[in-house]
């Protein structure tokens, strides 16, 4: 299968390329950071440039477009709304319309932050209620994607695993800080359903392969957990001192995620389709340790 991936140097995109490059023919768009990976074709593209997007997709003729590229920094999106909108919304529109021109399936990576953050185990039927401008732009992207007749929308939870020299995750940050024996302050009252990045990639691949069409899925791990509890488990698996992990409430620091105290996901819908069980945090961290 020929897959075009956007955000090739991002955390999910990089893990996608690493895991699937020998199974599929993968072309990866990047904007700033060029990477090399055997059996993966990287191409510099600004998804805001409509002409370049159409030209490249017409030339590649992908069977599937997996759109992971976005400005995901919540603070940056709030402070530069014009930039966030141009990338997260208009960039998505360009890709959807170019995909339609070649008849490619469109897989859109959204976020658990489209939910209100004041409940638990949100299902796909619960109306989104984003509390940040970042999440608003991702929801607008969803609406654009839903106008196409061959899509999958994945509301992705907080991911962990290993990134690259340009992009890292919450677990990469913990690894760096705890290895240097620096104390870390971690929210004790923000709850998510974290997903191991390789599980996310395998789920995307399986949904594509099974021909799933025009569906929205929550995609997270099998455990609701606070960031503090996650950090404790991380330290335990990797042999770091838990004394370095300082629990703090979200309202103790200025954060643009103040409205997202609990965005945990109900993953029953996607789990009923997948042939493998999405991991809990300890299982995922142990897999990351072996990789």
Backbone as CSV, one residue per row, in Angstrom:
resi,resn,N_x,N_y,N_z,CA_x,CA_y,CA_z,C_x,C_y,C_z
1,UNK,0.849,-1.198,0.000,0.000,0.000,0.000,0.882,1.244,0.000
2,UNK,0.490,2.242,-0.773,1.243,3.490,-0.822,0.596,4.498,0.128
3,UNK,1.368,4.915,1.131,0.846,5.810,2.163,1.627,7.120,2.157
4,UNK,0.884,8.212,2.129,1.485,9.531,2.319,1.187,9.986,3.740
5,UNK,2.240,10.305,4.468,2.118,10.740,5.853,2.550,12.192,5.963
6,UNK,1.761,13.018,6.643,2.217,14.377,6.942,2.786,14.395,8.364
7,UNK,3.710,15.322,8.603,4.328,15.374,9.932,5.339,14.269,10.134
8,UNK,6.132,13.993,9.111,7.065,12.878,9.167,8.136,13.000,10.231
9,UNK,8.476,14.218,10.629,9.488,14.382,11.675,8.866,14.591,13.052
10,UNK,7.528,14.569,13.133,6.847,14.679,14.413,6.858,13.368,15.174
11,UNK,6.356,13.373,16.387,6.451,12.197,17.258,5.699,10.994,16.692
12,UNK,4.430,11.185,16.342,3.662,10.076,15.790,4.160,9.711,14.395
13,UNK,4.422,10.715,13.572,4.876,10.455,12.211,6.167,9.660,12.174
14,UNK,7.101,10.027,13.029,8.390,9.323,13.103,8.185,7.869,13.523
15,UNK,7.360,7.641,14.519,7.088,6.270,14.961,6.357,5.475,13.879
16,UNK,5.492,6.142,13.136,4.772,5.493,12.042,5.760,5.022,10.971
17,UNK,6.646,5.914,10.566,7.640,5.567,9.544,8.538,4.426,10.015
18,UNK,9.016,4.514,11.241,9.909,3.474,11.767,9.244,2.109,11.774
19,UNK,7.984,2.077,12.198,7.302,0.796,12.392,6.821,0.163,11.092
20,UNK,6.467,0.984,10.095,5.775,0.443,8.923,6.540,0.588,7.609
21,UNK,7.760,1.080,7.642,8.473,1.381,6.392,8.804,0.142,5.562
22,UNK,8.868,-1.037,6.198,9.144,-2.251,5.426,7.860,-2.967,5.004
23,UNK,6.728,-2.482,5.502,5.435,-3.081,5.140,4.747,-2.316,4.020
24,UNK,4.861,-0.987,4.046,4.189,-0.142,3.060,5.210,0.743,2.347
25,UNK,4.802,1.305,1.239,5.599,2.323,0.544,5.199,3.667,1.137
26,UNK,6.100,4.255,1.917,5.745,5.449,2.687,6.462,6.684,2.162
27,UNK,5.651,7.717,1.916,6.150,9.053,1.601,5.790,9.947,2.781
28,UNK,6.746,10.738,3.255,6.509,11.541,4.457,6.810,13.013,4.191
29,UNK,5.787,13.847,4.363,5.990,15.287,4.300,6.593,15.775,5.617
30,UNK,7.512,16.718,5.527,8.008,17.414,6.718,8.090,18.898,6.376
31,UNK,8.132,19.736,7.404,8.175,21.177,7.171,9.549,21.765,7.491
32,UNK,10.082,21.451,8.672,11.355,22.041,9.104,12.499,21.049,9.207
33,UNK,12.225,19.894,9.794,13.301,19.001,10.211,13.403,17.786,9.300
34,UNK,14.426,17.781,8.458,14.638,16.657,7.557,15.311,15.508,8.305
35,UNK,14.760,14.338,8.146,15.317,13.139,8.758,15.588,12.108,7.671
36,UNK,16.466,11.175,7.986,16.699,10.068,7.066,16.293,8.769,7.724
37,UNK,15.572,7.974,6.993,15.153,6.667,7.477,15.065,5.747,6.262
38,UNK,15.757,4.645,6.329,15.755,3.708,5.215,14.320,3.320,4.839
39,UNK,14.061,3.263,3.535,12.756,2.851,3.001,11.646,3.856,3.298
40,UNK,12.013,5.108,3.550,10.996,6.142,3.773,11.401,7.368,2.961
41,UNK,10.472,7.874,2.167,10.763,8.978,1.257,10.302,10.298,1.865
42,UNK,11.249,11.086,2.375,10.913,12.356,3.008,10.891,13.476,1.968
43,UNK,9.913,14.370,2.109,9.757,15.475,1.165,9.348,16.730,1.921
44,UNK,10.055,17.830,1.669,9.746,19.089,2.345,8.529,19.740,1.700
45,UNK,7.474,19.914,2.477,6.231,20.528,1.984,5.626,21.376,3.097
46,UNK,5.189,22.570,2.744,4.392,23.399,3.647,2.929,23.144,3.298
47,UNK,2.200,22.501,4.199,0.817,22.118,3.865,-0.094,23.330,3.685
48,UNK,0.382,24.524,4.043,-0.399,25.739,3.805,-0.341,26.162,2.338
49,UNK,0.642,25.629,1.617,0.812,25.976,0.208,-0.036,25.035,-0.638
50,UNK,-1.207,25.512,-1.018,-2.197,24.666,-1.696,-1.654,24.078,-3.006
51,UNK,-0.963,24.904,-3.771,-0.448,24.447,-5.057,0.557,23.310,-4.888
52,UNK,1.464,23.459,-3.931,2.467,22.423,-3.695,1.835,21.133,-3.192
53,UNK,0.841,21.269,-2.331,0.154,20.085,-1.796,-0.518,19.310,-2.928
54,UNK,-1.265,20.017,-3.777,-1.961,19.352,-4.881,-0.978,18.705,-5.850
55,UNK,0.083,19.420,-6.154,1.075,18.899,-7.102,1.744,17.632,-6.563
56,UNK,2.115,17.653,-5.283,2.820,16.513,-4.691,1.921,15.296,-4.571
57,UNK,0.696,15.507,-4.121,-0.219,14.372,-3.958,-0.597,13.790,-5.316
58,UNK,-0.759,14.633,-6.313,-1.059,14.134,-7.664,0.103,13.305,-8.189
59,UNK,1.328,13.725,-7.890,2.514,13.004,-8.357,2.688,11.670,-7.629
60,UNK,2.456,11.665,-6.305,2.657,10.453,-5.503,1.542,9.437,-5.734
61,UNK,0.298,9.916,-5.899,-0.866,9.042,-6.076,-1.008,8.044,-4.915
62,UNK,-1.114,8.534,-3.689,-1.194,7.623,-2.541,-2.555,6.921,-2.456
63,UNK,-2.548,5.734,-1.878,-3.801,5.040,-1.570,-4.442,5.633,-0.320
64,UNK,-3.573,6.074,0.595,-4.025,6.605,1.885,-3.186,7.822,2.242
65,UNK,-3.827,8.843,2.795,-3.128,9.986,3.389,-3.376,9.942,4.891
66,UNK,-2.301,9.891,5.668,-2.401,9.919,7.132,-1.891,11.278,7.587
67,UNK,-2.805,12.096,8.095,-2.491,13.505,8.406,-2.214,13.672,9.897
68,UNK,-0.922,13.662,10.244,-0.523,13.855,11.644,0.025,15.258,11.899
69,UNK,0.358,15.997,10.843,1.005,17.300,11.000,0.058,18.314,11.631
70,UNK,0.565,19.070,12.577,-0.223,20.133,13.223,0.688,20.929,14.132
71,UNK,0.250,22.117,14.451,0.871,22.838,15.569,0.133,22.372,16.810
72,UNK,0.810,21.597,17.644,0.168,20.963,18.794,0.469,21.662,20.113
73,UNK,1.394,22.599,20.099,1.719,23.328,21.319,0.545,24.239,21.685
74,UNK,-0.116,23.926,22.786,-1.352,24.617,23.162,-1.101,26.106,23.396
75,UNK,0.000,26.428,24.035,0.325,27.827,24.306,0.600,28.588,23.013
76,UNK,1.371,27.974,22.109,1.679,28.628,20.839,0.414,28.894,20.035
77,UNK,-0.500,27.927,20.033,-1.755,28.093,19.294,-2.570,29.258,19.841
78,UNK,-2.576,29.403,21.158,-3.334,30.490,21.768,-2.703,31.846,21.477
79,UNK,-1.393,31.882,21.459,-0.692,33.150,21.293,-0.587,33.589,19.832
80,UNK,-0.594,32.628,18.907,-0.538,32.965,17.475,-1.662,32.213,16.769
81,UNK,-2.863,32.733,16.922,-4.044,32.049,16.399,-4.079,32.016,14.878
82,UNK,-3.545,33.033,14.259,-3.522,33.059,12.797,-2.665,31.913,12.256
83,UNK,-1.504,31.703,12.863,-0.629,30.601,12.448,-1.299,29.253,12.705
84,UNK,-1.862,29.096,13.890,-2.511,27.833,14.246,-3.639,27.514,13.273
85,UNK,-4.432,28.507,12.929,-5.555,28.286,12.015,-5.061,27.921,10.615
86,UNK,-4.027,28.617,10.165,-3.536,28.385,8.804,-2.983,26.977,8.648
87,UNK,-2.332,26.461,9.674,-1.764,25.107,9.601,-2.825,24.048,9.909
88,UNK,-3.478,24.200,11.056,-4.365,23.135,11.543,-5.693,23.049,10.802
89,UNK,-6.154,24.165,10.284,-7.441,24.160,9.577,-7.233,24.250,8.063
90,UNK,-6.596,25.323,7.610,-6.430,25.496,6.162,-5.510,24.428,5.575
91,UNK,-4.479,24.042,6.314,-3.602,22.968,5.853,-4.370,21.664,5.690
92,UNK,-5.251,21.396,6.643,-6.085,20.196,6.560,-7.008,20.261,5.348
93,UNK,-7.598,21.428,5.109,-8.484,21.588,3.945,-7.724,21.296,2.641
94,UNK,-6.524,21.817,2.521,-5.719,21.573,1.321,-5.486,20.085,1.105
95,UNK,-5.141,19.388,2.180,-4.841,17.961,2.081,-6.077,17.132,1.747
96,UNK,-7.209,17.474,2.367,-8.451,16.738,2.095,-8.849,16.901,0.626
97,UNK,-8.802,18.120,0.131,-9.242,18.361,-1.245,-8.279,17.753,-2.258
98,UNK,-6.988,17.749,-1.932,-6.018,17.101,-2.821,-6.179,15.588,-2.784
99,UNK,-6.518,15.043,-1.619,-6.746,13.595,-1.491,-7.963,13.176,-2.303
100,UNK,-8.990,14.018,-2.295,-10.201,13.723,-3.061,-9.897,13.650,-4.552
101,UNK,-8.975,14.473,-4.985,-8.615,14.512,-6.408,-8.040,13.175,-6.882
102,UNK,-7.344,12.456,-5.971,-6.733,11.180,-6.369,-7.463,9.977,-5.770
103,UNK,-8.538,10.229,-5.006,-9.338,9.153,-4.436,-8.688,8.418,-3.278
104,UNK,-7.843,9.110,-2.515,-7.151,8.469,-1.398,-8.013,8.482,-0.126
105,UNK,-7.925,7.423,0.642,-8.541,7.426,1.974,-7.827,8.474,2.827
106,UNK,-8.564,9.161,3.701,-7.974,10.220,4.522,-8.104,9.870,6.002
107,UNK,-6.959,9.751,6.667,-6.929,9.455,8.108,-6.464,10.710,8.832
108,UNK,-7.333,11.239,9.682,-7.071,12.514,10.368,-6.794,12.268,11.849
109,UNK,-5.668,12.751,12.306,-5.314,12.614,13.715,-5.812,13.839,14.478
110,UNK,-6.844,13.626,15.274,-7.382,14.677,16.124,-6.847,14.467,17.551
111,UNK,-7.547,14.944,18.539,-7.019,14.942,19.905,-8.110,14.697,20.936
112,UNK,-7.720,14.095,22.058,-8.654,13.921,23.172,-9.071,15.260,23.772
113,UNK,-8.332,16.315,23.457,-8.638,17.637,24.018,-9.857,18.294,23.375
114,UNK,-10.454,17.645,22.369,-11.707,18.203,21.826,-12.849,18.027,22.823
115,UNK,-12.678,17.140,23.796,-13.698,16.974,24.837,-13.517,18.036,25.925
116,UNK,-14.538,18.195,26.748,-14.571,19.301,27.708,-13.505,19.203,28.786
117,UNK,-13.113,17.972,29.149,-12.121,17.810,30.200,-12.704,17.811,31.591
118,UNK,-14.027,17.810,31.707,-14.652,17.809,33.039,-15.506,16.559,33.260
119,UNK,-15.100,15.467,32.640,-15.784,14.187,32.848,-14.764,13.072,32.924
120,UNK,-15.173,11.864,32.597,-14.255,10.724,32.546,-14.741,9.764,31.475
121,UNK,-13.795,9.110,30.828,-14.102,8.078,29.836,-15.108,8.567,28.791
122,UNK,-14.746,9.650,28.135,-15.601,10.219,27.086,-15.794,9.222,25.948
123,UNK,-17.027,9.091,25.489,-17.316,8.263,24.316,-17.411,9.159,23.088
124,UNK,-17.366,8.541,21.920,-17.437,9.284,20.667,-18.776,10.004,20.503
125,UNK,-19.805,9.548,21.210,-21.133,10.161,21.081,-21.274,11.444,21.896
126,UNK,-20.366,11.667,22.847,-20.443,12.881,23.662,-20.003,14.075,22.816
127,UNK,-20.818,15.124,22.735,-20.470,16.271,21.891,-19.152,16.916,22.325
128,UNK,-18.275,17.214,21.401,-17.022,17.894,21.744,-17.286,19.269,22.340
129,UNK,-16.382,19.684,23.197,-16.486,21.002,23.830,-15.082,21.477,24.165
130,UNK,-14.301,21.844,23.153,-12.884,22.171,23.372,-12.698,23.408,24.231
131,UNK,-11.674,23.368,25.093,-11.402,24.470,26.010,-10.137,25.248,25.639
132,UNK,-9.480,24.875,24.569,-8.279,25.592,24.123,-8.418,25.900,22.639
133,UNK,-7.687,26.912,22.185,-7.759,27.256,20.765,-7.177,26.128,19.914
134,UNK,-6.136,25.470,20.418,-5.584,24.315,19.711,-6.669,23.283,19.431
135,UNK,-7.406,22.915,20.473,-8.458,21.904,20.312,-9.573,22.397,19.396
136,UNK,-9.853,23.699,19.439,-10.864,24.252,18.528,-10.448,24.063,17.074
137,UNK,-9.168,24.317,16.789,-8.706,24.165,15.405,-8.747,22.698,14.978
138,UNK,-8.446,21.787,15.899,-8.491,20.366,15.549,-9.932,19.920,15.285
139,UNK,-10.871,20.484,16.025,-12.272,20.153,15.804,-12.752,20.726,14.468
140,UNK,-12.307,21.929,14.130,-12.653,22.484,12.819,-12.092,21.602,11.705
141,UNK,-10.889,21.078,11.940,-10.310,20.138,10.985,-11.171,18.902,10.820
142,UNK,-11.706,18.398,11.917,-12.605,17.235,11.858,-13.791,17.523,10.937
143,UNK,-14.379,18.707,11.071,-15.555,19.046,10.265,-15.212,19.072,8.777
144,UNK,-14.028,19.561,8.449,-13.597,19.558,7.051,-13.447,18.125,6.552
145,UNK,-12.828,17.282,7.359,-12.599,15.886,6.979,-13.925,15.153,6.778
146,UNK,-14.912,15.457,7.615,-16.219,14.780,7.528,-16.983,15.130,6.249
147,UNK,-16.540,16.147,5.544,-17.186,16.492,4.269,-16.722,15.567,3.150
148,UNK,-15.671,14.789,3.415,-15.129,13.847,2.442,-15.822,12.505,2.639
149,UNK,-15.825,11.668,1.608,-16.608,10.430,1.712,-15.760,9.181,1.983
150,UNK,-14.510,9.367,2.402,-13.670,8.204,2.719,-12.635,8.613,3.760
151,UNK,-13.083,8.664,5.013,-12.210,9.179,6.071,-12.254,8.291,7.314
152,UNK,-11.222,8.449,8.142,-11.209,7.953,9.521,-10.694,9.101,10.378
153,UNK,-11.418,9.423,11.442,-10.968,10.438,12.394,-10.599,9.735,13.699
154,UNK,-9.393,10.004,14.182,-8.903,9.382,15.415,-8.620,10.459,16.453
155,UNK,-9.390,10.437,17.526,-9.148,11.364,18.643,-8.130,10.708,19.555
156,UNK,-6.901,11.144,19.395,-5.765,10.456,19.995,-5.460,10.983,21.397
157,UNK,-5.178,10.061,22.299,-4.823,10.413,23.672,-3.353,10.835,23.744
158,UNK,-2.927,11.229,24.916,-1.524,11.535,25.197,-0.672,10.322,24.830
159,UNK,0.362,10.526,24.016,1.212,9.418,23.596,2.519,9.391,24.381
160,UNK,3.083,8.207,24.488,4.416,8.064,25.079,5.207,7.051,24.263
161,UNK,6.515,7.064,24.470,7.426,6.235,23.689,8.654,7.062,23.387
162,UNK,9.325,6.751,22.289,10.573,7.446,21.971,10.435,8.270,20.703
163,UNK,10.829,9.530,20.792,10.789,10.417,19.650,12.123,10.456,18.931
164,UNK,12.430,11.604,18.311,13.701,11.775,17.605,14.399,13.021,18.140
165,UNK,15.473,13.433,17.483,16.253,14.562,18.006,15.481,15.873,17.971
166,UNK,14.419,15.936,17.178,13.653,17.170,17.054,12.349,17.156,17.842
167,UNK,11.783,15.996,18.039,10.463,15.882,18.649,10.483,14.817,19.725
168,UNK,9.963,15.152,20.892,9.906,14.139,21.943,8.549,14.151,22.636
169,UNK,8.390,13.245,23.582,7.115,13.054,24.271,7.274,13.305,25.759
170,UNK,6.170,13.174,26.472,6.184,13.287,27.929,7.170,12.283,28.527
171,UNK,7.208,11.072,27.988,8.114,10.055,28.520,9.572,10.363,28.164
172,UNK,9.815,10.935,26.979,11.174,11.371,26.636,11.665,12.407,27.644
173,UNK,10.783,13.353,27.963,11.139,14.405,28.923,11.439,13.815,30.301
174,UNK,10.593,12.903,30.750,10.839,12.257,32.044,12.179,11.527,32.039
175,UNK,12.447,10.811,30.965,13.683,10.042,30.842,14.904,10.957,30.958
176,UNK,14.866,12.088,30.238,15.986,13.033,30.243,16.201,13.634,31.629
177,UNK,15.113,14.085,32.247,15.231,14.761,33.540,15.617,13.797,34.663
178,UNK,14.971,12.661,34.726,15.248,11.721,35.818,16.631,11.095,35.682
179,UNK,17.055,10.883,34.456,18.405,10.335,34.240,19.465,11.318,34.736
180,UNK,19.172,12.615,34.601,20.092,13.654,35.081,19.892,13.953,36.567
181,UNK,19.005,13.205,37.206,18.676,13.351,38.629,18.149,14.750,38.954
182,UNK,17.376,15.281,38.004,16.704,16.554,38.243,15.265,16.291,38.680
183,UNK,14.777,17.094,39.604,13.403,16.929,40.074,12.427,17.387,38.997
184,UNK,11.290,16.705,38.922,10.261,17.069,37.952,8.945,17.327,38.674
185,UNK,8.270,18.384,38.282,6.945,18.672,38.816,5.914,18.132,37.837
186,UNK,4.999,17.319,38.360,4.050,16.628,37.498,2.643,16.788,38.063
187,UNK,1.690,17.041,37.161,0.312,17.263,37.608,-0.276,16.014,38.267
188,UNK,-0.826,16.224,39.436,-1.450,15.126,40.169,-2.946,15.030,39.860
189,UNK,-3.484,16.042,39.200,-4.935,16.102,39.001,-5.330,16.265,37.528
190,UNK,-4.436,15.882,36.614,-4.835,15.798,35.209,-4.821,14.333,34.796
191,UNK,-5.963,13.871,34.277,-6.121,12.453,33.941,-6.265,12.272,32.435
192,UNK,-5.548,11.302,31.909,-5.620,10.944,30.496,-5.652,9.414,30.379
193,UNK,-5.768,8.930,29.163,-5.637,7.488,28.895,-4.451,7.325,27.937
194,UNK,-3.229,7.406,28.443,-2.039,7.449,27.583,-1.903,6.191,26.726
195,UNK,-1.403,6.394,25.517,-1.230,5.273,24.589,0.222,5.188,24.143
196,UNK,0.739,3.968,24.134,2.088,3.711,23.640,2.093,3.993,22.141
197,UNK,3.058,4.764,21.675,3.068,5.227,20.288,3.002,4.082,19.280
198,UNK,3.687,2.988,19.565,3.672,1.855,18.628,2.275,1.244,18.553
199,UNK,1.557,1.206,19.674,0.164,0.742,19.652,-0.682,1.642,18.759
200,UNK,-0.470,2.957,18.859,-1.228,3.898,18.030,-0.972,3.639,16.551
201,UNK,0.291,3.420,16.207,0.650,3.148,14.812,0.009,1.855,14.327
202,UNK,0.093,0.809,15.145,-0.472,-0.481,14.743,-1.999,-0.401,14.580
203,UNK,-2.631,0.397,15.437,-4.084,0.578,15.337,-4.447,1.296,14.040
204,UNK,-3.711,2.348,13.706,-3.969,3.079,12.461,-3.815,2.144,11.267
205,UNK,-2.743,1.388,11.265,-2.482,0.459,10.161,-3.605,-0.569,10.022
206,UNK,-4.068,-1.084,11.149,-5.111,-2.114,11.089,-6.445,-1.533,10.629
207,UNK,-6.779,-0.345,11.096,-8.034,0.280,10.664,-8.022,0.547,9.162
208,UNK,-6.872,0.976,8.650,-6.745,1.194,7.201,-6.895,-0.130,6.461
209,UNK,-6.189,-1.150,6.933,-6.172,-2.443,6.252,-7.541,-3.109,6.230
210,UNK,-8.338,-2.834,7.279,-9.671,-3.451,7.357,-10.732,-2.675,6.577
211,UNK,-10.317,-1.587,5.958,-11.249,-0.844,5.119,-12.293,-0.058,5.888
212,UNK,-11.993,0.280,7.127,-12.919,1.092,7.920,-13.116,2.441,7.228
213,UNK,-14.353,2.922,7.236,-14.657,4.123,6.455,-15.668,5.004,7.179
214,UNK,-15.410,6.308,7.149,-16.337,7.322,7.650,-16.738,7.084,9.108
215,UNK,-15.725,6.891,9.951,-15.941,6.648,11.378,-15.020,7.535,12.215
216,UNK,-15.504,7.862,13.407,-14.708,8.578,14.407,-14.402,7.607,15.541
217,UNK,-13.136,7.552,15.957,-12.733,6.665,17.046,-11.921,7.430,18.089
218,UNK,-12.162,7.105,19.352,-11.222,7.460,20.411,-10.094,6.438,20.376
219,UNK,-8.853,6.905,20.431,-7.715,5.993,20.419,-6.791,6.326,21.584
220,UNK,-6.858,5.495,22.611,-6.026,5.683,23.794,-5.621,4.342,24.360
221,UNK,-4.914,4.380,25.467,-4.553,3.149,26.153,-5.707,2.652,27.005
222,UNK,-5.489,1.541,27.686,-6.583,0.897,28.422,-6.657,1.345,29.880
223,UNK,-5.942,2.420,30.241,-5.886,2.823,31.652,-6.021,4.339,31.802
224,UNK,-6.950,4.756,32.657,-7.069,6.166,33.036,-6.080,6.426,34.175
225,UNK,-5.242,7.435,34.029,-4.170,7.636,34.993,-3.781,9.113,35.014
226,UNK,-3.344,9.607,36.157,-2.865,10.986,36.232,-1.424,11.045,35.727
227,UNK,-0.986,12.225,35.380,0.403,12.378,34.935,1.371,11.991,36.063
228,UNK,1.006,12.292,37.289,1.858,11.942,38.433,1.982,10.427,38.571
229,UNK,0.846,9.735,38.480,0.875,8.271,38.569,1.672,7.674,37.413
230,UNK,1.540,8.288,36.235,2.322,7.837,35.074,3.814,7.978,35.368
231,UNK,4.208,9.130,35.918,5.621,9.370,36.204,6.169,8.369,37.222
232,UNK,5.359,8.036,38.228,5.789,7.037,39.217,6.014,5.677,38.548
233,UNK,5.108,5.293,37.659,5.261,4.010,36.964,6.474,4.046,36.044
234,UNK,6.692,5.188,35.405,7.852,5.331,34.539,9.138,5.131,35.338
235,UNK,9.207,5.800,36.490,10.400,5.683,37.343,10.609,4.244,37.799
236,UNK,9.540,3.578,38.134,9.633,2.191,38.594,10.163,1.280,37.485
237,UNK,9.625,1.419,36.270,10.047,0.561,35.157,11.496,0.822,34.758
238,UNK,11.911,2.095,34.781,13.255,2.445,34.311,14.285,2.589,35.437
239,UNK,13.865,2.344,36.647,14.816,2.311,37.763,15.273,3.663,38.269
240,UNK,14.413,4.669,38.185,14.753,5.992,38.696,14.119,6.204,40.072
241,UNK,14.660,7.147,40.818,14.148,7.442,42.157,12.825,8.205,42.073
242,UNK,11.829,7.708,42.765,10.539,8.406,42.793,10.610,9.674,43.645
243,UNK,11.675,9.836,44.416,11.849,11.045,45.224,12.021,12.288,44.346
244,UNK,12.391,12.066,43.100,12.597,13.184,42.182,11.286,13.694,41.590
245,UNK,10.198,12.967,41.820,8.915,13.302,41.203,8.032,14.050,42.197
246,UNK,7.737,15.292,41.884,7.002,16.176,42.790,5.573,16.369,42.286
247,UNK,4.570,15.924,43.059,3.187,16.123,42.625,2.743,17.571,42.832
248,UNK,2.129,18.151,41.797,1.612,19.520,41.906,0.227,19.576,41.275
249,UNK,-0.673,20.416,41.807,-1.987,20.595,41.168,-1.854,21.478,39.939
250,UNK,-2.764,21.305,38.998,-2.705,22.098,37.771,-2.806,23.593,38.031
251,UNK,-3.587,23.972,39.031,-3.775,25.406,39.267,-2.589,26.055,39.989
252,UNK,-1.532,25.273,40.251,-0.345,25.836,40.903,0.593,26.503,39.903
253,UNK,0.383,26.231,38.621,1.210,26.843,37.586,0.314,27.389,36.489
254,UNK,0.835,28.354,35.748,0.083,28.892,34.610,0.115,27.858,33.495
255,UNK,-1.029,27.368,33.114,-1.091,26.369,32.049,-2.248,26.662,31.113
256,UNK,-2.027,26.418,29.845,-3.073,26.608,28.850,-3.973,25.378,28.763
257,UNK,-3.724,24.400,29.624,-4.556,23.199,29.675,-5.470,23.201,30.891
258,UNK,-5.701,24.369,31.466,-6.458,24.453,32.716,-7.848,23.832,32.609
259,UNK,-8.439,23.868,31.422,-9.782,23.324,31.262,-9.812,21.848,30.924
260,UNK,-8.656,21.202,30.956,-8.588,19.799,30.524,-8.096,18.901,31.647
261,UNK,-8.842,18.886,32.758,-8.399,18.092,33.903,-8.625,16.603,33.710
262,UNK,-9.642,16.230,32.968,-9.875,14.809,32.723,-10.404,14.634,31.308
263,UNK,-9.517,14.208,30.419,-9.903,13.923,29.031,-9.748,12.431,28.749
264,UNK,-9.932,11.620,29.787,-9.797,10.170,29.601,-10.841,9.673,28.605
265,UNK,-10.457,8.667,27.851,-11.273,8.185,26.736,-11.854,6.803,26.998
266,UNK,-13.081,6.625,26.554,-13.652,5.290,26.445,-13.219,4.751,25.080
267,UNK,-12.489,3.632,25.070,-11.925,3.117,23.819,-12.632,1.845,23.345
268,UNK,-13.820,1.575,23.872,-14.520,0.330,23.533,-14.771,0.185,22.026
269,UNK,-15.095,1.292,21.369,-15.436,1.221,19.945,-14.251,0.733,19.117
270,UNK,-13.089,1.362,19.317,-11.933,0.950,18.521,-11.418,-0.414,18.963
271,UNK,-11.488,-0.688,20.263,-10.988,-1.968,20.766,-11.791,-3.137,20.204
272,UNK,-13.074,-2.913,19.916,-13.923,-3.980,19.382,-13.531,-4.364,17.958
273,UNK,-12.799,-3.494,17.285,-12.384,-3.749,15.898,-10.968,-4.305,15.827
274,UNK,-10.110,-3.869,16.730,-8.696,-4.252,16.670,-8.485,-5.710,17.063
275,UNK,-7.472,-6.306,16.470,-7.156,-7.712,16.758,-6.228,-7.853,17.958
276,UNK,-5.735,-6.737,18.493,-4.832,-6.779,19.650,-5.361,-5.859,20.739
277,UNK,-4.945,-6.109,21.965,-5.410,-5.313,23.104,-4.497,-4.113,23.299
278,UNK,-5.096,-2.947,23.359,-4.324,-1.736,23.618,-3.763,-1.795,25.041
279,UNK,-2.502,-1.465,25.187,-1.785,-1.699,26.439,-2.161,-0.701,27.533
280,UNK,-2.026,-1.154,28.790,-2.050,-0.213,29.903,-0.654,0.405,30.026
281,UNK,-0.483,1.325,30.966,0.769,2.079,31.048,1.966,1.187,31.366
282,UNK,1.830,0.313,32.327,2.965,-0.544,32.690,3.384,-1.436,31.519
283,UNK,2.407,-1.984,30.818,2.726,-2.828,29.654,3.410,-2.019,28.564
284,UNK,2.911,-0.825,28.330,3.498,0.021,27.301,4.906,0.464,27.646
285,UNK,5.125,0.828,28.916,6.464,1.254,29.338,7.462,0.105,29.260
286,UNK,7.023,-1.087,29.586,7.922,-2.238,29.482,8.276,-2.523,28.019
287,UNK,7.314,-2.334,27.128,7.600,-2.489,25.702,8.591,-1.417,25.231
288,UNK,8.406,-0.191,25.711,9.317,0.902,25.352,10.723,0.614,25.867
289,UNK,10.817,0.040,27.032,12.120,-0.271,27.624,12.883,-1.291,26.780
290,UNK,12.155,-2.224,26.182,12.783,-3.262,25.374,13.155,-2.789,23.985
291,UNK,12.544,-1.682,23.553,12.751,-1.237,22.170,14.017,-0.392,22.017
